[in-house]
Amino acid sequence: MGKRNRAALLPTHLPQLQNLIKRDSKSYEAEFLQQWRHFQSTLSIFCLKPDEDSKELCELVAFMSQVIQCYPELTKDFPQQIVDLLKEHCTVLHSDVRKSLVQALILLRNKGILDNTRLLPLFFTLFKCKDKHLREILYNHIVNDIKNSNAKVKNNKLNKTLQAFMFTMLESATTGNSEENAIAAKKSVDVCVDLYHKNVWNDAKTVNVIAEACFSPITKVSVTAVKFFLNSNDHQEEEEMDDDIPDLKKMQMANLHNKKSKSKDRKLDAAKKKIKRKSKRSEKAESFNFSALHLLNDPQGFAEKLYSKLASKDDRWEVRLMKMNLVSRVIGIHQLTILGFYPFLIKYLQPSQRDVTMVLVCAAQASHSLVPPDVLEPVLKAIANNFVTDRVANEVMAVGINGIREICARQPLAIEATLLQDLTQYKQHRDKSVLMAARSLIALFREVNPEMLLRKDRGKTATIKMKDGSIRSVVFGEAANNMDGLQGLELLDAAEKNDEDWGDWEVEDSSDESDDEGDWVNVASDDEVYVNVNLDDDEKDPEEEENKKKLQYKVGPNGEIVKARRIGKRQLKKMLDAEEHREITEEQRQKLLEAVKVRRAEEQAKRDAAIKLATTRILTPADFARLEELKMNKEIDQIQGKKRGADDVFHDGEIDEMAILGPRKKAKQDYEQRIASIQEGRDGREKFGSNKGKKERGSTTNREKARNKNFMMVAHKQSVLWKSKRSLFDKQKSLRAAIEKQKKLKH
């Protein structure tokens, strides 16, 4: 009777039928065929009115997607039917029906029945639907599916198909002005950005797809793309905070002394797994994403096109400032020449201009050694005339001088000697920020071109270098880190020398032969001398040995050979500092000049060796691969926080806004700000004053405790027994005193 009732109930109870089919598909094939025919008829009826809600169709689609793997031949057309239904009626479908169809397709994709090359383009088109919850489901599935497809091996076929499809979606959003196309294009760019940050799509094609989005007339799309290029280096994966990691030792000690329970054991196991995952994550090698701006196919065309969009003034100021920042970054990194960009910046170089510090940052980032000095000179004059005057505040003057310093650090020929000498007069200004800015400008030109400074500002070190000619004159078009020969070739030579040094070492066999008795050890004979033995009574001091190594010989004035100590780098620096602060003797000056000449000869020898290495050696493809690896390791060392040399300061092309603002004194607060800070400190704090009469106290008095005790606990007390033995006079006296007390409390 029970089986007959269940068979009668199966056609209407799909979850039970689904469970039975998964257990034994052959036995319930007839029931499935009945539901399959019912689904086909329901689907044909629904296509007549696709805008209506149909719970029956949603249940049948969910049922079919769960058991489709049990009858692959019968249901081979089911995925295509759902895909065609969404393609034709995606915009008019009811939200619940559309969500059920999408979830069924995701389930089929997870089972491997549906190929993602057919599914993902459909999901990108579904971004046009006005359904926020559906977009979140689609976005998460697209990102996770592409990430899983490229987990082990790059799926180039899928990647190229989807990137081309996204490019067409961006073009359709550019030509058409519909809101649906704009939303779909925005989501497509978000997917590209997310996959780039997850190191799934970190190739040049993805970067150039996002670069095309910078020119979109839709503001949201263009802003997303511009922010990606500006912040691609700063993005990091979200990781678990250290505060969330449980204290394992504390939990183990608690379980050691407390009562044992299964829940506590489960919590301890979960904590151990969490710590293990954290340790595995920390052991993984760090991955370094270099700037996406280096992967642009046509940086010159990209910068010119973005500059033309910037000059049209179609966007609001915040968007134009971001595009201005991006153009300057591209110009600085790739050393492009866009001469119209610098006059465009001049009209925004006013102290009253909004976000003027970012405009100064853009002017500095767009400066490099290949920009003609005649183009940058009006920019510097505009900054000097508008910022460095007595009519403006001290902070404004400091910002102007710092901006000029950042531009001159990249193109020292842009400033005239007269303007530079005028700016250096602020080195004794009463305001500390202006003083530090002027002195930083002087320090820059002492290294770059001390001839432009006044004689008193050059310093002794720069003066000596000018006399012996060790300072190389700045020439237009020559980079600050100009090298003769192939760049990085000395890294390859040093690595090979290091390998040769290790190759000379021989590893001895540790298994020493011993006699049968095991008590004798082979030692060297008397004729073989392996150790230098000092036969003198006095042992040699190791410091004397070290000093002997530092001694070298030179020819004296009369031709004799005399011992001389080689001047090290630290000693040379100390002598140069002493040269700046006080007068030194002629003998010391001569010694200093000799040391500078030695340093100069060493640099020339290195330069000659690099030229000889580049002209005499033929590099193989393996050498070029090794050279690229060494360069990459050097860049990784810089990213990890190791110190960079003076030549590597401007390689990233980015300037921090704080470099323009400089050190600033904290402004004195006015009355309103002081009151606001006082009120902020009082939040969540009790009022000052006595706790008398307050009910919220730490404890109660002994009298209050005695009053609230149970009578049987105090019945034996002497004070209680005394009350029962009182006379009538004593009772009247105590009653009269209680009445008087109550009268006083009322007043």
TORGU-555992 format. One line per 8 residues: their letters; for each residue x, y, z of C-alpha. Coordinates in Angstrom, 2 decimals, m for minus. Layout:
! residues N
a = X/Y/Z; ...
! end
This chain:
! residues 747
mgkrnraa = 0.00/0.00/0.00; 2.88/2.36/0.84; 4.65/1.76/m2.48; 1.46/2.39/m4.48; 0.88/5.64/m2.59; 4.48/6.72/m3.25; 4.16/5.91/m6.98; 1.03/8.01/m7.16
llpthlpq = 2.77/10.89/m5.36; 5.96/10.94/m7.46; 4.65/12.95/m10.46; 3.83/15.89/m8.18; 6.70/15.58/m5.68; 9.85/16.37/m7.70; 12.44/16.43/m4.85; 11.58/12.84/m3.90
lqnlikrd = 11.71/11.72/m7.53; 15.05/13.48/m7.93; 16.47/11.58/m4.94; 15.26/8.24/m6.27; 16.59/8.85/m9.79; 20.06/9.68/m8.44; 20.04/6.37/m6.56; 18.63/4.14/m9.33
sksyeaef = 18.18/5.89/m12.66; 17.13/2.84/m14.70; 14.21/1.94/m12.47; 12.65/5.40/m12.70; 13.24/6.12/m16.39; 9.49/6.06/m17.15; 8.76/8.67/m14.46; 11.58/10.84/m15.82
lqqwrhfq = 10.20/10.63/m19.40; 6.84/11.75/m18.08; 8.46/14.80/m16.45; 10.55/15.45/m19.60; 7.41/15.60/m21.79; 5.76/17.82/m19.20; 8.77/20.16/m19.31; 8.66/20.42/m23.11
stlsifcl = 4.97/21.30/m23.13; 5.40/23.82/m20.29; 8.34/25.44/m22.10; 6.39/25.81/m25.36; 3.46/27.40/m23.49; 5.79/29.75/m21.60; 7.44/30.99/m24.82; 4.07/32.42/m25.87
kpdedske = 4.09/34.79/m22.87; 7.69/35.02/m21.63; 7.07/38.03/m19.36; 4.87/36.09/m16.90; 6.03/34.35/m13.74; 6.00/30.55/m13.92; 6.87/28.66/m10.73; 6.11/25.35/m12.43
lcelvafm = 8.74/25.98/m15.11; 11.31/27.01/m12.47; 10.75/23.76/m10.55; 11.02/21.65/m13.70; 14.24/23.41/m14.81; 15.80/22.89/m11.36; 14.76/19.20/m11.45; 16.17/18.63/m14.95
sqviqcyp = 19.48/20.33/m14.12; 19.91/18.04/m11.10; 19.32/14.71/m12.91; 20.52/15.51/m16.43; 23.73/13.50/m15.97; 21.64/10.31/m15.42; 20.07/10.44/m18.93; 22.64/12.16/m21.22
eltkdfpq = 21.13/10.92/m24.50; 17.56/12.01/m23.70; 18.54/15.45/m22.39; 21.32/16.44/m24.80; 19.24/19.40/m26.08; 18.30/20.71/m22.61; 21.29/23.11/m22.10; 20.86/24.66/m25.55
qivdllke = 17.14/25.21/m24.93; 17.87/27.18/m21.75; 20.61/29.19/m23.50; 18.32/30.05/m26.43; 15.52/31.08/m24.06; 17.82/33.49/m22.24; 19.27/34.89/m25.47; 15.85/35.67/m26.95
hctvlhsd = 13.91/36.87/m23.91; 16.54/37.89/m21.31; 15.28/41.46/m20.97; 11.56/40.63/m20.67; 11.76/37.56/m18.43; 10.50/37.71/m14.87; 13.34/38.13/m12.37; 12.63/34.83/m10.55
vrkslvqa = 12.42/32.84/m13.78; 15.63/34.44/m15.10; 17.44/33.72/m11.85; 16.32/30.05/m11.91; 17.52/29.62/m15.49; 20.91/31.17/m14.69; 21.36/28.99/m11.61; 20.54/25.91/m13.68
lillrnkg = 23.21/26.85/m16.24; 25.78/27.45/m13.47; 24.99/23.99/m12.09; 25.43/22.44/m15.54; 28.77/24.25/m15.92; 29.97/23.00/m12.53; 29.11/19.44/m13.58; 31.12/19.86/m16.78
ildntrll = 28.11/19.33/m19.07; 28.20/22.84/m20.58; 31.34/24.42/m22.06; 32.33/27.83/m20.71; 33.07/29.16/m24.22; 29.31/28.92/m24.87; 28.20/30.01/m21.42; 30.39/32.99/m20.47
plfftlfk = 29.58/35.18/m23.53; 25.89/34.70/m22.67; 26.54/35.77/m19.10; 28.29/38.92/m20.29; 25.21/39.84/m22.34; 23.00/39.21/m19.30; 24.71/42.13/m17.57; 22.31/44.30/m19.57
ckdkhlre = 19.39/43.11/m17.42; 18.21/45.51/m14.72; 18.65/43.08/m11.86; 21.33/43.92/m9.30; 21.23/40.54/m7.51; 21.55/38.69/m10.82; 24.58/40.79/m11.78; 26.34/39.85/m8.55
ilynhivn = 25.70/36.14/m9.22; 26.98/36.47/m12.80; 30.04/38.50/m11.79; 31.15/36.05/m9.08; 30.66/33.03/m11.34; 32.54/34.59/m14.28; 35.55/35.54/m12.16; 35.72/32.19/m10.35
diknsnak = 35.17/30.15/m13.52; 37.91/31.93/m15.47; 40.24/31.66/m12.47; 39.59/27.90/m12.15; 40.01/27.38/m15.91; 43.48/28.98/m15.76; 44.53/27.45/m12.44; 46.84/24.72/m13.76
vknnklnk = 47.48/25.75/m17.38; 46.57/28.95/m19.21; 43.43/28.39/m21.27; 44.43/30.61/m24.20; 41.44/29.67/m26.33; 38.97/30.78/m23.67; 40.98/33.89/m22.77; 41.24/35.13/m26.37
tlqafmft = 37.53/34.49/m27.01; 36.39/36.37/m23.92; 38.82/39.27/m24.38; 37.64/39.75/m27.96; 34.03/39.60/m26.76; 34.71/42.23/m24.08; 36.33/44.47/m26.68; 33.19/44.29/m28.83
mlesattg = 31.05/45.08/m25.78; 33.12/48.19/m25.07; 32.75/49.29/m28.69; 28.99/48.73/m28.56; 28.80/50.84/m25.41; 30.79/53.57/m27.20; 28.52/53.64/m30.26; 25.21/53.09/m28.46
nseenaia = 23.98/55.27/m25.63; 21.63/52.82/m23.95; 21.93/52.37/m20.21; 21.99/48.57/m20.52; 25.08/48.65/m22.77; 26.80/51.01/m20.32; 26.20/48.68/m17.38; 27.41/45.65/m19.33
akksvdvc = 30.58/47.50/m20.39; 31.22/48.61/m16.79; 30.90/45.04/m15.51; 33.18/43.76/m18.28; 35.90/46.22/m17.27; 35.44/45.21/m13.62; 35.97/41.56/m14.57; 39.18/42.40/m16.47
vdlyhknv = 40.54/44.47/m13.57; 39.69/41.80/m11.00; 41.30/39.03/m13.05; 44.43/41.14/m13.61; 44.80/41.70/m9.88; 44.33/37.96/m9.26; 47.22/37.23/m11.69; 44.91/35.33/m14.05
wndaktvn = 44.81/37.81/m16.95; 48.03/39.75/m16.49; 49.04/39.88/m20.15; 49.29/42.80/m22.56; 45.99/42.06/m24.30; 44.01/42.53/m21.09; 45.82/45.77/m20.35; 45.06/47.12/m23.81
viaeacfs = 41.38/46.16/m23.51; 41.24/48.21/m20.31; 43.19/51.00/m22.04; 40.44/51.28/m24.67; 37.93/51.75/m21.84; 39.74/54.97/m20.81; 38.30/56.65/m23.94; 34.70/55.57/m23.29
pitkvsvt = 32.12/58.39/m23.28; 30.51/56.71/m20.26; 32.09/58.29/m17.19; 31.84/55.24/m14.92; 33.63/53.03/m17.45; 36.43/55.51/m18.12; 36.98/56.28/m14.42; 37.24/52.56/m13.60
avkfflns = 39.88/52.08/m16.29; 41.87/55.19/m15.29; 41.86/54.16/m11.63; 43.18/50.75/m12.62; 46.26/52.26/m14.30; 46.88/54.68/m11.45; 46.52/52.12/m8.64; 47.63/48.84/m10.24
ndhqeeee = 50.85/48.77/m8.19; 49.13/49.53/m4.90; 46.50/46.79/m5.15; 46.97/43.79/m2.88; 44.89/40.75/m2.17; 42.79/40.93/0.99; 44.25/38.65/3.63; 43.07/37.59/7.03
mdddipdl = 44.03/39.98/9.78; 46.45/38.81/12.44; 43.86/39.62/15.11; 41.56/36.91/13.72; 44.13/34.17/14.32; 43.24/32.35/17.57; 45.72/31.91/20.39; 46.39/28.18/20.16
kkmqmanl = 48.50/27.92/23.33; 45.81/29.64/25.37; 43.13/27.28/24.06; 45.26/24.23/24.80; 45.86/25.37/28.39; 42.14/26.00/28.83; 41.28/22.52/27.56; 43.92/21.03/29.84
hnkksksk = 42.24/22.23/33.04; 38.59/22.72/32.05; 35.94/20.14/31.47; 36.33/18.18/28.24; 33.61/18.48/25.59; 33.20/17.75/21.91; 32.49/21.38/21.06; 35.78/22.50/22.63
drkldaak = 37.66/19.82/20.71; 36.05/20.97/17.45; 37.02/24.57/18.16; 40.60/23.52/18.87; 40.80/21.53/15.62; 39.37/24.45/13.67; 41.97/26.79/15.21; 44.78/24.39/14.25
kkikrksk = 43.54/24.22/10.65; 43.29/28.01/10.46; 46.86/28.47/11.69; 48.08/25.80/9.26; 46.43/27.60/6.33; 48.01/30.87/7.44; 51.47/29.29/7.61; 51.07/27.76/4.13
rsekaesf = 50.05/31.14/2.75; 53.09/32.81/4.30; 55.45/30.16/2.87; 54.32/30.84/m0.71; 56.66/32.91/m2.84; 55.62/36.51/m3.30; 54.35/37.52/m6.72; 55.26/40.97/m7.95
nfsalhll = 53.01/42.78/m10.41; 54.86/45.51/m12.22; 53.02/48.53/m13.53; 50.40/47.86/m16.20; 51.57/51.01/m18.00; 54.61/49.09/m19.27; 52.34/46.69/m21.19; 50.70/49.31/m23.43
ndpqgfae = 51.11/48.55/m27.14; 51.19/52.19/m28.28; 52.01/54.51/m25.35; 52.42/57.57/m27.60; 49.04/57.10/m29.26; 47.39/56.32/m25.92; 48.79/59.49/m24.29; 47.90/61.73/m27.25
klysklas = 44.35/60.39/m27.45; 43.82/60.77/m23.71; 45.29/64.30/m23.82; 42.84/65.26/m26.57; 39.98/63.98/m24.37; 41.44/65.97/m21.50; 41.65/69.19/m23.50; 37.98/68.97/m24.51
kddrwevr = 36.83/69.61/m20.88; 33.80/67.34/m21.18; 34.26/65.77/m17.73; 34.10/67.27/m14.28; 37.26/68.42/m12.52; 37.91/65.25/m10.48; 37.83/63.06/m13.61; 40.02/65.48/m15.57
lmkmnlvs = 42.56/65.51/m12.72; 42.77/61.70/m12.78; 43.26/61.69/m16.55; 45.88/64.43/m16.20; 47.72/62.27/m13.67; 47.57/59.25/m15.99; 48.88/61.21/m18.99; 51.81/62.51/m16.96
rvigihql = 52.63/59.02/m15.68; 52.67/57.59/m19.22; 54.84/60.46/m20.45; 57.33/60.01/m17.61; 57.58/56.21/m17.76; 57.93/55.92/m21.55; 59.72/59.32/m21.97; 57.23/60.55/m24.55
tilgfypf = 57.09/63.97/m26.16; 53.73/65.77/m26.04; 54.65/69.43/m26.18; 51.09/70.73/m25.79; 50.65/69.14/m22.37; 52.97/71.59/m20.55; 51.26/74.85/m21.66; 47.97/73.14/m20.76
likylqps = 49.19/72.77/m17.16; 50.29/76.40/m16.82; 46.73/77.76/m16.52; 46.08/75.49/m13.53; 49.28/76.50/m11.68; 47.62/79.01/m9.35; 47.66/78.90/m5.53; 43.88/79.30/m5.50
qrdvtmvl = 43.37/76.37/m7.88; 41.64/73.34/m6.40; 44.00/70.36/m5.88; 46.95/72.42/m7.09; 49.45/70.06/m5.44; 48.28/67.25/m7.73; 48.74/69.56/m10.72; 52.33/70.15/m9.58
vcaaqash = 52.77/66.38/m9.23; 51.55/65.96/m12.82; 54.01/68.61/m14.04; 56.90/66.83/m12.29; 55.87/63.35/m13.49; 55.70/64.54/m17.09; 59.26/65.88/m16.96; 62.17/63.80/m18.19
slvppdvl = 65.56/64.25/m19.82; 64.16/64.24/m23.39; 61.77/67.16/m22.86; 63.21/70.35/m24.42; 64.23/72.85/m21.72; 62.46/75.64/m23.66; 59.14/73.86/m23.08; 59.63/73.39/m19.35
epvlkaia = 61.05/76.85/m18.69; 57.63/78.65/m18.86; 56.24/76.10/m16.40; 59.00/76.84/m13.89; 58.57/80.59/m14.34; 54.82/80.28/m13.78; 55.40/78.34/m10.56; 57.99/80.85/m9.36
nnfvtdrv = 55.83/83.89/m10.18; 52.62/82.49/m8.67; 53.91/80.53/m5.67; 57.31/81.90/m4.59; 56.43/85.48/m3.72; 56.07/87.47/m0.53; 52.34/87.93/m1.15; 51.46/84.30/m0.41
anevmavg = 51.63/82.16/2.71; 54.76/80.29/3.73; 53.18/76.91/2.96; 52.49/78.04/m0.60; 56.10/79.14/m1.05; 57.37/75.77/0.20; 55.05/73.92/m2.19; 56.29/76.03/m5.13
ingireic = 59.99/75.47/m4.38; 59.43/71.73/m3.87; 57.60/71.53/m7.19; 60.48/73.28/m8.95; 62.94/70.89/m7.29; 61.04/67.79/m8.49; 60.96/69.10/m12.07; 64.66/70.03/m12.02
arqplaie = 65.57/66.61/m10.64; 64.28/65.14/m13.91; 65.42/67.90/m16.27; 68.15/70.10/m14.70; 68.51/72.22/m17.87; 64.96/73.58/m17.55; 65.87/76.33/m15.06; 67.96/79.42/m15.64
atllqdlt = 70.88/80.28/m13.36; 69.31/83.62/m12.40; 66.04/82.03/m11.28; 67.89/79.29/m9.41; 70.07/81.77/m7.55; 66.98/83.79/m6.58; 65.31/80.70/m5.16; 68.40/79.72/m3.18
qykqhrdk = 68.18/83.04/m1.29; 65.33/81.52/0.74; 67.79/79.17/2.49; 67.71/81.44/5.57; 63.96/82.09/5.57; 62.23/82.37/8.93; 59.77/79.59/8.10; 61.25/76.11/8.43
svlmaars = 59.34/74.55/5.51; 60.55/77.23/3.08; 64.10/76.94/4.45; 64.17/73.15/3.99; 62.73/73.41/0.47; 65.41/75.93/m0.59; 68.21/73.86/0.94; 66.96/70.71/m0.79
lialfrev = 67.13/72.60/m4.10; 70.72/73.62/m3.32; 71.63/70.03/m2.41; 70.18/68.80/m5.70; 72.22/71.17/m7.86; 75.40/70.51/m5.86; 75.23/66.98/m7.26; 73.79/67.72/m10.70
npemllrk = 75.20/71.05/m11.86; 77.01/73.12/m9.19; 78.18/75.68/m11.75; 74.68/77.24/m11.74; 74.84/77.95/m8.00; 76.48/80.93/m6.38; 80.03/80.34/m5.24; 79.09/80.40/m1.56
drgktati = 76.33/77.80/m2.11; 78.43/75.22/m3.94; 80.19/73.78/m0.90; 83.75/72.56/m0.65; 83.01/69.10/m2.07; 81.39/70.41/m5.23; 84.14/73.02/m5.63; 86.88/70.38/m5.49
kmkdgsir = 84.99/68.16/m7.92; 84.66/71.10/m10.30; 88.39/71.76/m10.10; 89.45/68.20/m10.83; 86.71/67.71/m13.40; 85.06/64.69/m11.77; 81.55/66.13/m12.29; 80.10/65.25/m15.68
svvfgeaa = 78.40/68.16/m17.38; 74.67/67.79/m18.03; 73.85/67.40/m21.71; 70.38/67.54/m23.25; 69.04/64.10/m24.12; 71.43/62.26/m21.82; 69.75/60.27/m19.08; 70.86/60.60/m15.49
nnmdglqg = 71.84/56.95/m15.45; 73.55/57.07/m18.83; 75.71/54.01/m19.41; 78.15/53.04/m22.08; 77.53/49.58/m23.48; 74.62/47.26/m22.92; 72.65/48.08/m19.81; 72.88/45.38/m17.15
lelldaae = 75.81/43.58/m18.78; 77.93/44.06/m15.68; 75.34/42.02/m13.74; 75.92/39.08/m16.08; 79.69/39.40/m15.81; 79.56/39.56/m12.00; 77.25/36.53/m11.83; 79.58/34.48/m14.04
kndedwgd = 82.60/35.45/m11.95; 80.73/34.38/m8.84; 79.92/31.01/m10.44; 83.59/30.56/m11.40; 84.69/31.28/m7.83; 82.43/28.56/m6.51; 83.50/26.20/m9.29; 87.09/26.15/m8.02
wevedssd = 86.07/24.57/m4.74; 86.53/20.82/m4.36; 84.46/18.77/m1.95; 86.52/16.21/m0.05; 85.18/12.80/0.78; 84.12/12.80/4.43; 84.70/9.07/4.84; 88.23/8.95/6.22
esddegdw = 90.07/5.69/6.06; 91.03/4.36/9.46; 93.07/1.45/10.66; 91.56/m1.81/11.67; 92.19/m1.04/15.29; 90.29/2.22/15.05; 92.63/4.05/17.44; 95.07/5.58/14.92
vnvasdde = 94.48/8.69/12.81; 96.50/9.59/9.68; 98.46/12.80/10.23; 100.83/14.77/8.02; 104.51/13.96/8.09; 107.13/16.35/9.32; 108.28/17.15/5.80; 104.86/18.39/4.74
vyvnvnld = 104.21/21.88/6.05; 100.50/22.66/6.22; 100.48/25.20/9.06; 102.58/28.33/9.44; 103.92/28.28/12.98; 105.15/31.50/14.56; 108.40/30.72/16.37; 108.64/34.15/17.99
ddekdpee = 107.76/34.58/21.60; 105.32/37.41/20.87; 102.21/36.55/18.96; 101.24/38.85/16.15; 98.32/41.11/16.76; 95.44/40.51/14.28; 94.93/44.27/14.04; 98.49/44.62/12.70
eenkkklq = 97.73/41.99/10.05; 94.62/43.93/9.07; 96.57/47.19/8.90; 99.19/45.57/6.65; 96.48/44.64/4.19; 95.35/48.25/4.02; 98.88/49.51/3.27; 99.93/50.10/m0.29
ykvgpnge = 103.09/51.56/m1.89; 103.55/54.70/m3.93; 106.46/56.61/m5.44; 107.68/59.48/m3.32; 108.74/62.95/m4.50; 112.45/61.88/m4.79; 111.67/58.60/m6.56; 111.84/56.40/m3.46
ivkarrig = 109.13/53.83/m2.68; 107.21/54.66/0.48; 104.33/52.99/2.26; 100.97/54.74/2.06; 97.55/53.92/3.44; 94.70/53.70/0.93; 91.85/56.07/1.74; 88.60/54.16/2.13
krqlkkml = 85.15/55.39/1.29; 84.22/56.30/4.86; 87.46/58.15/5.47; 87.09/60.00/2.18; 83.58/61.06/3.18; 84.79/62.29/6.57; 87.55/64.33/4.96; 85.13/65.83/2.48
daeehrei = 82.81/66.83/5.34; 85.74/68.34/7.19; 86.63/70.22/4.02; 83.16/71.79/4.05; 83.14/72.88/7.68; 86.71/73.98/8.31; 89.92/74.79/6.56; 92.32/71.87/6.14
teeqrqkl = 96.04/71.87/5.63; 97.68/71.78/2.24; 98.98/68.27/2.88; 95.48/67.01/3.65; 94.11/68.82/0.61; 96.72/67.14/m1.60; 95.85/63.78/m0.07; 92.16/64.41/m0.73
leavkvrr = 92.80/65.32/m4.35; 94.79/62.11/m4.83; 91.93/60.06/m3.36; 89.43/61.74/m5.68; 91.69/61.00/m8.66; 91.90/57.35/m7.61; 88.11/57.14/m7.42; 87.83/58.79/m10.80
aeeqakrd = 90.32/56.31/m12.29; 88.34/53.39/m10.86; 85.10/54.68/m12.42; 86.85/55.14/m15.76; 88.23/51.59/m15.52; 84.73/50.23/m14.89; 83.39/52.20/m17.86; 86.18/50.95/m20.11
aaiklatt = 85.59/47.38/m18.96; 81.85/47.69/m19.76; 82.62/49.05/m23.25; 85.14/46.28/m23.88; 82.73/43.62/m22.65; 79.94/44.93/m24.87; 82.14/45.16/m27.99; 84.11/41.92/m27.69
riltpadf = 81.57/39.42/m26.42; 78.82/37.80/m28.51; 75.76/37.12/m26.36; 73.79/33.92/m26.91; 70.02/33.55/m26.29; 70.88/31.84/m23.00; 72.94/34.90/m21.99; 70.03/37.23/m22.78
arleelkm = 67.67/35.03/m20.73; 70.14/35.08/m17.84; 70.47/38.86/m18.18; 66.70/39.34/m18.02; 66.56/37.13/m14.94; 69.25/39.18/m13.19; 67.46/42.43/m14.05; 64.19/41.00/m12.72
nkeidqiq = 65.89/39.98/m9.48; 67.28/43.49/m9.11; 63.80/45.01/m9.58; 62.34/42.52/m7.08; 64.98/43.55/m4.54; 63.92/47.16/m5.02; 60.23/46.27/m4.57; 60.96/44.29/m1.41
gkkrgadd = 62.27/47.45/0.21; 65.99/47.29/m0.31; 67.82/50.57/m0.72; 68.00/52.01/m4.20; 70.81/53.97/m5.68; 70.60/57.55/m6.86; 70.20/56.38/m10.45; 67.12/54.26/m9.65
vfhdgeid = 65.04/56.89/m7.89; 62.80/57.90/m10.77; 62.26/54.59/m12.55; 58.70/54.10/m11.34; 57.57/57.48/m12.71; 55.35/58.18/m9.70; 55.68/61.07/m7.26; 54.12/61.19/m3.83
emailgpr = 52.08/64.28/m3.10; 53.86/64.62/0.25; 57.12/65.26/m1.63; 55.51/68.45/m2.96; 53.90/69.48/0.32; 57.06/68.86/2.34; 57.24/68.83/6.16; 54.46/70.99/7.56
kkakqdye = 53.98/72.41/11.02; 50.72/71.45/12.70; 48.39/74.44/12.55; 47.07/75.88/15.80; 43.45/74.94/16.49; 40.80/77.59/16.80; 38.07/77.65/19.50; 35.57/75.50/17.59
qriasiqe = 38.16/72.82/16.81; 39.30/72.67/20.44; 35.72/72.29/21.68; 35.07/69.58/19.09; 38.16/67.63/20.18; 37.12/67.96/23.84; 33.63/66.64/23.10; 35.11/63.77/21.09
grdgrekf = 37.25/62.77/24.05; 34.24/62.76/26.36; 32.24/60.27/24.28; 31.55/57.07/26.21; 33.03/58.45/29.44; 31.20/58.99/32.74; 30.73/62.46/34.15; 33.13/63.71/36.78
gsnkgkke = 31.78/64.14/40.30; 30.91/62.29/43.48; 29.31/58.85/43.41; 27.11/59.77/46.40; 23.47/58.90/45.78; 24.23/56.95/42.59; 22.79/53.48/42.32; 25.56/52.22/40.03
rgsttnre = 28.35/51.47/42.47; 30.98/48.81/42.71; 29.51/47.32/45.94; 27.09/48.01/48.82; 27.72/48.89/52.45; 27.55/46.39/55.29; 24.35/48.05/56.61; 22.66/47.61/53.22
karnknfm = 23.76/43.99/53.09; 22.41/43.33/56.60; 19.09/44.96/55.71; 18.62/42.68/52.70; 19.55/39.45/54.50; 17.01/36.73/55.25; 15.52/37.10/58.77; 16.44/33.58/59.79
mvahkqsv = 20.11/34.45/59.15; 20.03/37.40/61.59; 17.44/36.16/64.14; 20.16/35.11/66.56; 21.94/38.50/66.43; 22.12/40.48/69.65; 20.69/43.61/68.03; 17.60/41.69/66.90
lwkskrsl = 17.08/40.07/70.29; 17.42/43.48/71.94; 14.55/44.84/69.85; 12.14/42.22/71.19; 13.15/42.94/74.80; 12.75/46.73/74.60; 10.48/48.58/77.03; 7.56/50.78/75.99
fdkqkslr = 9.61/53.93/76.63; 12.43/52.74/74.37; 9.97/51.87/71.60; 8.34/55.34/71.81; 11.76/56.99/71.74; 12.90/55.13/68.61; 9.55/55.73/66.89; 9.74/59.47/67.64
aaiekqkk = 13.29/59.60/66.22; 12.18/57.84/63.03; 9.33/60.35/62.53; 11.70/63.30/62.97; 14.10/61.80/60.42; 11.31/61.43/57.86; 10.26/65.06/58.38; 13.81/66.24/57.75
lkh = 14.08/64.19/54.56; 10.92/65.85/53.15; 12.47/69.29/53.58
! end
